[in-house]
Amino acid sequence: GPEWAGTWLHLGHSAVTFYLLHWMKGSPLDDHNIVDGDYSAMTFWEQIDDGKQWTPARKAMTAIPIALFLLAANTLPTDAQEPTWLLNLFALCVLCVLPKLPFMHGVRIFGINGGPRTY
């Protein structure tokens, strides 16, 4: 029902933005070498504002998933709050906020997704 809309929106947004911001590397528009510089080993998040932390753009991209989490948490039906709330919290922390923190800049956990873009 409609009470689950916030949760589905938050989980979908978390999965899609994790892939686009923190997994996919390189410049998706640079098929013909029109972007100056080599970004093939950097994610989009690492490229934003030349890697400077806590800029207005980065703050906004961090605030949006937090707002979606709050929406999802406040619209849950009471009979499913705890397990779904924990799933929403996991998605917020692991997929949205943790990869955006400064200590994670350029980090590849266990070497997963290391190296330059290969597609």
N, C-alpha and C positions, 0 to 999 in steps of 0.2 A: 503494500500500500504506500501511500504518500509519506508515511512516517519514516520509511526507509530511504527516501530520496536523498536526504543529506548524507547518509552513509555511502550510498552508491556513488554519489558525486565526489565525495572525499576520496574514496578508495580508487575510483577511476582516475581522478586528477593526480593522485599520488603515483600511481603506476605509470601514467603517460609522462608526467613531468620528470620522474626519475630517469626514464629511458632517454627523453630528449635533452635534459639538462646535464645528467651525471653519467650516462653510459655511452651515448653516441659521441664519437670524437670527430674532429675535423670540422670543416665548414661545409654544410650540406649544399651550399650554392656554388661551391668552387670546383665544378667538374672540368672547367677549362682554364684553371690557374689564373682567375681574375682577382683573387684576394692576395695582397702582398704579404708575404710571410708564411711560415710553415706552421699550421695549426693542426696537423694530422695527428699529433699525440696529445692534444688537449681537448677536454670536453667543452661544451658550450658554456657551462658555468665558469670554468677556468679562463675562458676568453673574455667574459663580460668585464668591462671597465679595466682592461689590461691586468686583471688579477687583483686589483685593489679591493680590499675588504670593506664591508659596511658602507658602501655607497648607497644613495637613495634607490637605485634600481635593484640592488641586491636585497636591501631591506624590504622592499615591496614584494619581491619574489619569495621572501621568507615569511612575510606576514599573511599572504594569501592562503597557504595551506593551513596555517594556524587558525585563521578565520573559518575555513571550511571544516576543520576538526571541531571547532566550537559549535558550528551549525549542526554537524552530524551528531555530536554528543547531546545536544539539547532537543533534538527531534526524535530520538530513539524511543520506541515503545518500552514501557517499564518492565515487561517480562523478558526482554532481551538486552537489557542495558549492560550488564557486566561483561559477558563475552564479546559483544559487539564493540563496546567501549574500549576494551583491551585491543581488539583488532584495529580500531581506528587510531589508538594511541601508538601502536606498533608502526602503522603506516606513516603516521606523522613523524615519529622520531627517526626511524631507520631509513625511510625512503625520501623524506622531505627536509628535515631540519639537520640531522647529523651530517649528510654529505655537503651541506652549505657552510658549515663552520670552518673558520680559518685553519685549524689544525688538520683538516682533511684535504686542503688544497694540494692537488697533484698526487695524492695518496692512492695507491691501488692495493686494496686489501688482498693479501695472499697472492699478489701478482695477477689477479683476475682483471681482465680488460687492459692489460699492460701493452705497451708498444703503440706504434702509429696505427691510424685507420687503415683497414685492409679491404674496404668495399668501394 
